[in-house]
Amino acid sequence: MAISQKPTVYRSCRLLLRPVVSLVMKCGMTWKEFADLAKLAFVEVATGEFGIRGRPTNVSRVSILTGISRKEIARQRSLLAATDGTSSAKTNDATRLLSGWHQDSMYLDRKGAPLPLVERGPAPSFEALFQLYGGDTPFQTLLKELKAAGSITEDDVGKLVAMRRYHMPTPLSEENIRLFGSNLFEHARTLERNITGRAEHRRFEGAAADDRVAPADAEEFRRFLNERGQQFLEEIDDWLARHRATAMDSDSVPIRLGVGLYAIDGQLPAGKQS
């Protein structure tokens, strides 16, 4: 990439990362976990997509492309092989505490379930648990955050009860989180290939937006989009169904085709993205 392009790429990536960072923070991921995940992705993409004649990229070339040391690349490849690309085991203070509550035998009942804990006092208590696993977050701050998110609650006698093993500041369904990742990947991959690939390999992609629509007409637009968008997707689904490969089509491997639609509602983030 030309040096002159880097500021533009930086600004675009900063804009792209805003909804991603918003989601991962709502799910309890820290910046360090995200940074570790980004490093893993750099090694994974450089290894799988930048090889010569279709072969995996060697360690030296991955190091040149990513700026990551050869030793660290070997470690990241081991992580990829062992965990299939999942993030590192490091957790934030809230999740570390909840995990300790679910694993430390001092805080488990005979069935292996987390004990209800008094807030203060000698072990087993929430105070003692915090001293072991609470990290750098102040006691009251962490307790308030866990309660507000529903990660812990109080029982009828005022003891603290663990409601989940992993802290999620905003409860989200796993299915929706998976959809976020897969849908963003599909759209971003199309944009990336259209920008960097040959013209004959371009995929359909477009958007229609206007920043001067009367606010009173927003609800009408949403109804219009829901109706016409659903109609279009049903037409696409019918087409795909008519062209679905059958068991008799053994001379070729089926491919994945489709289209995605999304609504645009609101302004781009204000301020200079650099």
N, C-alpha and C positions, 0 to 999 in steps of 0.2 A: 504494500500500500504506500502511495506517495505520502511524504511527510505533510504536504499541504492538505491532505484529506483527513488527517488525524483529528483536528479540532472539530470538523463536521461529524465524524464518527463518534467522538466523545460526546457531543451535544445530543446526537440521536440516541446513543446508548443510555445517557442519563435520563432522557425522556422515557425510553422504553422501560427502564428499570423501576420507575416510580410505582406503577401498579403491581409489579412483581414484589418489590420491597414492602409495599402496603400489605399484600397478602401474607408474605412470610412472617412479618411482624405480628399480624393478627393470629398467626398459628404458633407464635412463641419462638421463632427462630432468631438467633442473634446474628450480628454482623459477622462475627468470627466463623460461625457455622456456614453462613452464606459465602464468605470469602474462601473457606475450604472447599465448598461445593463448586465455586467458580474455577478454582485451580484444577479440580478433578475434571470439570467440563473442558477446560483448555487442553488437558492431556488427552482426553477421550476423543475430542474432535480432531486434534492434530494427528493423533495416531490413526484414526479411521478414515479421514477425508483428505489428507495431504500426502499420501504415499505415492510412489511412482509406479505406473502401470498396474494400479489396483492393489498393490501390496501394502500392508500396514507400514506406517512411517517408522523408520528406525529411531532409536533414542537420541542420537546426535541431532538429527533433523528436527525432532520434536523440541529439543532444547533450544535450537536456533529460532524456531518459529514462536515459541512461547516465552522465552526468557527464563525458563525454569531449569534448575540444575539437573544433570543426568541422574544423580543419586535420588533427587526428589521425584523425578519422573518414574524411576523404577518403583519407588514406594507408592506413588499414585496408581500405577498400573496394577500393583498387587492389590490395592484397595478395590479397584474396578473388578478385578477377577474374583475377589472374595465377596464383595457386597453388591455387585451388579450396578455400581454407580450411585449407591445411596450415600447420603451425607455422613460426616464423621459422627462419632458417638458423643462428642462434647455437647453439653446441654446448658441452658441458662440456669440461674439459681433456682427458679421456681420448679422447673422440671427435675433438677438434681435432687431437690428436697422431696418431691413426690415420689421419685424413683427410690430414694433411700427408705421412705416410708413403706414402700411395697416390697423391699428386698431385705432390709435389716431385720434379723430375727428378733431383736429386742422390741420391735414395733409391730410384730405380727401376732395374731392369735393362733390357736392350735390348728386351725384350718388353713393357715397361711395368708389370711386376709389382714389388711392394715387395722391396727387397733384404733378405736376412738381415743383421743388424747386430750388431757387438760392443757390449757394454754401455757401455764407457768408451773415450774416445779422441777424436781429431779426426774431423771429418766425412769419410765418412758413418759415424756411430755413433749408438747410441740416446741417448747423452748429448747429442750435438750436436743431434739431432732434438728432444729435450726442451727444450733451450735456445731453439729456434725456436718450438715449438708447445705446450709443456707447461703454460703458464699459471702460476697461483699455487700449484698443488699441489706439495708437496715431492717431490723426485725419487724417493726410495725408496718413498714412499706410493703414488705413481702407478704405479710399476713393479710393486709388490706387488699392487695392485688389478687391473691388466691381466692379470697372470699368473693370479691366483686365479679370474678370470672366464673364462679361456680366450681372451681377446682377443689375447694373444700367447703364444708358447711358445718353447722352446729346441730347436734342431736337434741333430744328432749331435755337432757340434763346439762346442756351447755358444753359438752365435749366436742372437740373438732374432729370431723370425719373426712377422710379422703374420698373424693367423688371420682377422680380419674388419676391415671398414672402419669400422664403427660399434660403439662399446662398449656392451655389454649386460651389466650386472652379474649378471643372472639370465637365461640363455638361454630365450627363449620363442618359440613358433612364431608367425608372422605371422597365421595363420588364427585362433589362439586370441585374439590381441590384437584382431583385428577383431570376433570374437564378443563379447568383453568390451564393446566400445563399442556394438555394435548391440543386444545384449541389455539392457544397462543403459539405453540410450536408450528401448527399447520399454517397459520397466517404468516408468521415470521419467515418460515421456510420459503413460502411462495414469494414474498417480497425480496428475500435474499437472492433467490435464484433469478428473479426478474432483473435485479440490479447487476448481478455479477455474471450471469450466464449468457449464452448466445441467444440471438433474437428468436431463432426457431424453437428454442426450448422454453419460451415465455409461457407462463400460466395466466389464465384470466384473473385479474384483480382490479377492483375499482371501488370508488366511494363517491357518494353524493351528500354534500353537506353545505349549509349556509349559516353564517353567524348573525344574520339579521332577520330571523323569523320572529313574528310577534308571539310573546309568551302565551297569549290566550289561545293560540292555535296548537300548542304543544301536545295536548291530550288528543286532538283530532289526528295529528301526525302519528302518534303512538298506535291509535286504533287502525289507521290506514296501513302502517308498517306491519302490525301483527297479522292483519287479514291478508294483505298481498304477499308478505314474506312467507307466511305459512303456505299459501297457495303455490308460490314458486317452488318451495322446498318439496311439496308433495309431487309436483310435476317432475322435479329432479329424481325423487325417489322412484316414481313410476318408470322413468327412463332407465335408471340403474337396474331395477328389477327385471325389465325386459332384456337387458344385456348381461345378466348374471351368468357366469360360466357354470356349466353343468358337469356332472361326473363323466359325461361322454367326451368333454373337451380336454382330453389327456395330452394333447400335443403342445400345450402352453401352460405356464404358471399364471394363475389369476393375479391381477393387479388391483390396487385400491384407488378409486376415483370418487370425487364428491365435490361439494361446495359448502362454504360456510357463510352465514349472514350475521351481522351484528349491528346494533343500533348505535348511533352517535348522539350523545346528549350532554351538552355542557362544553365549556371552553377548554382549550389546551391550557396547561399550567402557565401562569403568568411569570414574568421575569426571564432574565437571560439564562439559558441552559448551558452555562460553561463555567 
